Every structure is written in structure tokens, then in C-alpha cells.
Amino acid sequence: MNKKVVFGVIGVLALIASAVMYKVGRSSSHLSELKDFWWYPLPLAVICFLVAGSKKKEG
């Protein structure tokens, strides 16, 4: 696997984790802190997608 695939997969997993955190936190009163912090994985996803989409510098 190359770097772009690995970072792309990590980015997708971070988005899925964020969605699951929001859904589970919304439906369960015992896990309401998940709804409060659902956005924590989003910066990781953005960074991973930026790295996966970056072009290699020549030189």
C-alpha cells in the first residue's frame, strides 16, 4: 500500500468514527459526551485527506 491509500483509509475511518460518535451519543443518555465531542476526529480526517491528495514535489 502506498501513502495515499493509507491516509485515505484513515481519513474515511475518522469520518465514520465521528458519525458513529454523534449517533450513539444522541441516542444514549449515558453516552451523551460522545455527542459533545463528535467533531474531535474531523481535524484528523481533514489532515489525512490533505496528505492523501497532495502531490509529490519534484526536485
Backbone as ProteinMPNN parsed JSONL, in Angstrom:
{"seq_chain_A": "MNKKVVFGVIGVLALIASAVMYKVGRSSSHLSELKDFWWYPLPLAVICFLVAGSKKKEG", "coords_chain_A": {"N_chain_A": [[0.84, -1.186, 0.0], [0.443, 2.217, -0.742], [1.28, 5.564, 0.411], [-0.837, 7.374, -0.067], [-3.145, 5.778, -0.159], [-3.213, 4.687, 2.43], [-3.485, 6.984, 4.084], [-5.868, 7.924, 3.042], [-7.669, 5.891, 3.782], [-7.48, 6.08, 6.571], [-8.548, 8.638, 6.894], [-11.205, 8.236, 6.02], [-12.043, 6.4, 7.954], [-11.904, 8.047, 10.215], [-13.954, 9.865, 9.644], [-16.153, 8.13, 9.691], [-16.015, 7.31, 12.364], [-16.594, 9.715, 13.632], [-19.268, 10.147, 12.821], [-20.493, 7.908, 13.987], [-19.994, 8.381, 16.69], [-21.591, 10.669, 17.085], [-24.166, 9.672, 16.523], [-24.492, 7.555, 18.395], [-24.112, 8.943, 20.787], [-26.269, 10.665, 20.695], [-28.468, 9.001, 20.949], [-28.21, 7.686, 23.379], [-28.462, 8.358, 26.766], [-26.532, 7.885, 28.665], [-24.175, 8.007, 27.321], [-23.783, 10.596, 26.481], [-21.66, 12.349, 26.279], [-20.28, 11.612, 24.032], [-21.749, 12.762, 21.969], [-21.182, 15.407, 22.499], [-18.499, 15.617, 21.819], [-18.196, 14.812, 19.17], [-16.985, 15.971, 16.998], [-14.255, 15.831, 17.29], [-12.658, 13.842, 15.829], [-12.691, 14.959, 13.272], [-10.711, 16.992, 12.473], [-8.467, 15.315, 12.176], [-9.327, 13.726, 10.049], [-9.468, 15.653, 8.003], [-6.77, 16.442, 7.791], [-5.622, 14.001, 7.038], [-6.886, 13.587, 4.545], [-5.848, 15.772, 3.17], [-3.115, 15.125, 3.1], [-3.265, 12.737, 1.671], [-4.182, 13.671, -0.75], [-2.172, 15.315, -1.643], [0.389, 16.308, -3.902], [3.462, 14.884, -4.884], [6.479, 16.618, -4.5], [8.697, 17.531, -7.079], [12.149, 17.326, -7.563]], "CA_chain_A": [[0.0, 0.0, 0.0], [1.203, 3.458, -0.73], [0.924, 6.563, 1.411], [-2.135, 7.97, -0.363], [-4.201, 4.833, 0.218], [-3.234, 4.575, 3.89], [-4.062, 8.202, 4.644], [-7.269, 7.969, 2.623], [-8.424, 4.963, 4.63], [-7.539, 6.669, 7.92], [-9.492, 9.75, 6.815], [-12.563, 7.684, 5.963], [-12.338, 5.833, 9.281], [-12.147, 9.16, 11.134], [-15.301, 10.368, 9.356], [-17.106, 7.137, 10.196], [-15.976, 7.386, 13.832], [-17.301, 10.928, 14.013], [-20.702, 9.918, 12.637], [-20.94, 6.929, 14.988], [-19.993, 9.064, 17.982], [-22.76, 11.542, 17.15], [-25.386, 8.871, 16.561], [-24.573, 6.836, 19.67], [-24.274, 9.937, 21.846], [-27.608, 11.245, 20.618], [-29.495, 8.03, 21.322], [-27.999, 7.149, 24.725], [-28.208, 9.416, 27.752], [-25.322, 7.545, 29.414], [-23.021, 8.296, 26.483], [-24.036, 11.905, 25.869], [-20.401, 13.056, 25.999], [-19.9, 11.322, 22.65], [-22.39, 13.775, 21.136], [-20.491, 16.67, 22.745], [-17.155, 15.605, 21.237], [-18.239, 14.095, 17.896], [-16.173, 16.667, 15.992], [-12.822, 15.637, 17.544], [-11.927, 13.143, 14.75], [-12.763, 15.663, 11.992], [-9.418, 17.549, 12.031], [-7.63, 14.205, 11.717], [-9.801, 13.357, 8.71], [-9.064, 16.707, 7.062], [-5.319, 16.344, 7.597], [-5.343, 12.783, 6.262], [-7.287, 13.805, 3.155], [-4.881, 16.695, 2.564], [-1.889, 14.377, 2.828], [-3.551, 11.767, 0.612], [-4.385, 14.373, -2.011], [-1.035, 16.151, -2.009], [1.267, 15.78, -4.946], [4.871, 14.806, -4.502], [7.313, 17.647, -5.13], [9.821, 17.035, -7.862], [13.304, 18.162, -7.418]], "C_chain_A": [[0.882, 1.245, 0.0], [0.61, 4.446, 0.271], [-0.467, 7.141, 1.182], [-3.283, 7.062, 0.061], [-4.327, 4.756, 1.734], [-3.882, 5.808, 4.508], [-5.519, 8.379, 4.223], [-8.143, 7.082, 3.484], [-8.548, 5.525, 6.047], [-8.528, 7.834, 7.94], [-10.936, 9.275, 6.789], [-12.956, 7.103, 7.313], [-12.615, 6.935, 10.308], [-13.533, 9.762, 10.899], [-16.374, 9.417, 9.878], [-17.168, 7.189, 11.714], [-16.742, 8.606, 14.324], [-18.805, 10.74, 13.912], [-21.25, 8.956, 13.686], [-20.978, 7.567, 16.373], [-21.229, 9.945, 18.135], [-24.037, 10.728, 17.309], [-25.556, 8.159, 17.895], [-24.788, 7.818, 20.82], [-25.649, 10.562, 21.866], [-28.659, 10.286, 21.153], [-29.347, 7.501, 22.746], [-27.675, 8.277, 25.699], [-26.942, 9.144, 28.558], [-24.056, 7.886, 28.628], [-23.148, 9.655, 25.802], [-22.754, 12.682, 25.586], [-19.879, 12.743, 24.6], [-20.514, 12.344, 21.698], [-21.695, 15.124, 21.3], [-19.155, 16.749, 22.016], [-17.084, 14.872, 19.9], [-17.305, 14.703, 16.868], [-14.671, 16.464, 16.21], [-12.095, 14.878, 16.431], [-11.891, 13.911, 13.422], [-11.452, 16.327, 11.572], [-8.443, 16.47, 11.545], [-8.026, 13.795, 10.305], [-9.36, 14.38, 7.674], [-7.571, 16.62, 6.765], [-4.974, 15.119, 6.753], [-5.737, 12.951, 4.804], [-6.355, 14.776, 2.449], [-3.578, 15.985, 2.209], [-2.11, 13.393, 1.682], [-3.697, 12.448, -0.755], [-3.215, 15.214, -2.462], [-0.184, 15.488, -3.085], [2.706, 15.834, -4.468], [5.656, 15.886, -5.249], [8.457, 17.003, -5.901], [11.026, 17.933, -7.609], [14.31, 17.588, -6.587]], "O_chain_A": [[1.921, 1.299, 0.658], [-0.423, 4.189, 0.889], [-1.202, 7.374, 2.142], [-4.288, 7.54, 0.587], [-5.439, 4.76, 2.262], [-4.747, 5.678, 5.374], [-6.317, 8.932, 4.98], [-9.24, 7.479, 3.875], [-9.617, 5.446, 6.652], [-9.269, 7.996, 8.91], [-11.794, 9.849, 7.46], [-14.085, 7.294, 7.765], [-13.471, 6.767, 11.177], [-14.214, 10.13, 11.856], [-17.38, 9.851, 10.439], [-18.252, 7.119, 12.293], [-17.458, 8.533, 15.323], [-19.541, 11.13, 14.818], [-22.343, 9.163, 14.213], [-21.903, 7.315, 17.145], [-21.847, 9.966, 19.199], [-24.89, 11.057, 18.133], [-26.648, 8.16, 18.464], [-25.57, 7.542, 21.73], [-26.147, 10.948, 22.923], [-29.644, 10.721, 21.75], [-30.293, 6.915, 23.271], [-26.74, 9.049, 25.488], [-26.338, 10.079, 29.084], [-22.983, 8.037, 29.213], [-22.678, 9.842, 24.68], [-22.753, 13.58, 24.745], [-19.114, 13.528, 24.04], [-19.874, 12.75, 20.727], [-21.624, 15.903, 20.349], [-18.724, 17.837, 21.634], [-16.025, 14.364, 19.532], [-16.874, 14.009, 15.947], [-13.881, 16.897, 15.371], [-10.969, 15.257, 16.109], [-11.126, 13.543, 12.53], [-11.096, 16.238, 10.397], [-7.682, 16.698, 10.605], [-7.164, 13.545, 9.461], [-8.925, 14.011, 6.583], [-7.161, 16.716, 5.608], [-4.132, 15.193, 5.858], [-5.01, 12.509, 3.914], [-6.096, 14.626, 1.255], [-3.007, 16.219, 1.143], [-1.244, 13.233, 0.822], [-3.372, 11.86, -1.786], [-3.25, 15.778, -3.556], [-0.067, 14.264, -3.15], [3.098, 16.738, -3.731], [5.518, 16.048, -6.461], [9.094, 16.059, -5.433], [10.9, 19.149, -7.464], [15.358, 18.198, -6.375]]}, "name": "protein", "num_of_chains": 1, "seq": "MNKKVVFGVIGVLALIASAVMYKVGRSSSHLSELKDFWWYPLPLAVICFLVAGSKKKEG"}
